[in-house]
Amino acid sequence: MTKQQLLSLIKQGEGQNLEFQERPKEKDKEGIGKTICAFANTNNGVILVGVSDDHKIVGTSKKTESQIANVAHSCKPSIYPDIFHLDIEEKTILIVKIKKTGNIHSHKNIAYKRVGTHDMPLSPEEVMEFAKATGEIRFDHNICKGASLEDVDKAKVKWFLKKATKERNFDVDPDTSTKQVLEKLELAKDGELTNAAILLFGKNPQRFFLQAETRCARFKGTKPIKPFIDMKVFGRNIIDQVNAAEDFVLRHTSMAAWVEPGKIERQEKWEYPPDAIREAIVNAICHRDYEISSNVQVRIFDDRIEVWGCGPLPEPLTVEDLKGDHRSILRNPLIGKCFFLIKFIEQWGTGTNDIINMCLDWGLPEPLFEYIAGSLVVTFRKSKLTEEYLNALILNTRQKKAIEYLKKNKEISNKVYREINNIGKALAADELSDLVRKRIFKTIGKGRATKYVLDD
């Protein structure tokens, strides 16, 4: 940090990310300890030691550095800020930079958060919510009160062992007792069952968790209004819910069939890629917040399928992250581990990218990932480019060929359009512009870099 940057910070004044401290003496340790703790819990922050509340540079001793480091170390768990000094107006300013750590820190057994220019103690309820958000408390790890081995479906555990051995070479003797299997999977502790054990293998998990259901509905038309064409609520364990929800979707989606020249067998294809739908359902059930009193939902409309989860993404993931490379962050690690063993998930953070690619390969628009009412919703959309729709637009053979090209490829250029149609540049430009006017294509880029993509 330069002197000019420091003066600019001082002029800016205290706020959510900036705190001024004069020379902290022994009695001031509690004040700076609160601030260090609050910044580490809430957001990255800077403390300028040697600056008064009224923006005056009063300076401090370089010895203060060790004092501040000791205060930060005394927080639980310890905090390690970056501390360096800068001389200005012949006075020493200590610049203390604290990063948000993702843990819950306390100073003298009290956790703090930064609110504007104040360091506020967290209430017990806030501490619990904070712990859940940071992963220090995991719902699926908690003991399921009142549950015993009598509540476990032993046949389902046997099925799981067989499936996990086949899919992931899970090394457990098939004759191992249910109790030992659950212990090996970390689903039981000191003879008590975790919430994950009941959700995965319970005879009736809804006895303990009413909200642990998956609701599926086929609506008439394009709006979520009654009457339903069909509606089912699936209970039992969450492994069975995945399969039941997928079966429901396949029962209520169409399959196209055609005969290709030179092939004896009839060709068939579902409206939507089944593997992509299944991936979205698995993700919703595996990663949902099981403390939210709502259900995973699958909504089927004439023009789309929506898969509703429960709650936001695990921090620090964002909706935009799902469309690119990202880490696999499990809200329910024990459930995720078991889903991995039976090959429901891969734990590489590629599931959402697979969903996108499967839809594009299927000739469908890219699926939508959105937050709606605080929950992640994945929407699979049909292509508007039906034969009936395209015929009404009066397109020529070359334009239809370009549309088919874009169903398989993400973009097309004037050059590619010319190559696949064996025409000149001017005619290609006219026909591509016509496709843009008819809102089938849209442009990205400018000039020679112009590309055309489907206008979804």
Buried (B, 14 or more C-beta within 10 A) or exposed (E): EEEEEBBEBBEEEBEBBBBBBBBBEEEBBEBBBBBBBBBBBBBEBBBBBBBBEEBEBBBBEEEBBEBBBEBBBBBBEEBEBEBEBBEBEEEBBBBBBBBBBEBBBBBEEBBBBBEEEBBBBBEEEBBBEBBBBBBEBBBBBBBBEEBEBEBBBBEBBBBBBEBBBEEEEBEBEEEBEBBEBBBEBBBBBEEEBBBBBBBBBBBEBBBBBEBBBBBBBBBEEEEEEEEBEEEBBBBBBBBBBBEBBBEBBBEBBEEEEEEEEEEEEEEEEBBBBBBBBBBBBBBBBBBBBBEEEBBBBBBBBEEBBBBBBBBBBBEEBEBEBBBEEBEBBBBBBBBBBBBBBBEBBEBEBBBBBBBBBBBBEBBBBBBBBEEEEEBBBBBBBBBBBEEEEBEEBEBEEBBBBBBEBBBEEEBBBBEBBBEBBEBEEEEBBEBBEBBEEBEBBEEEEEEEEEBBBBBE
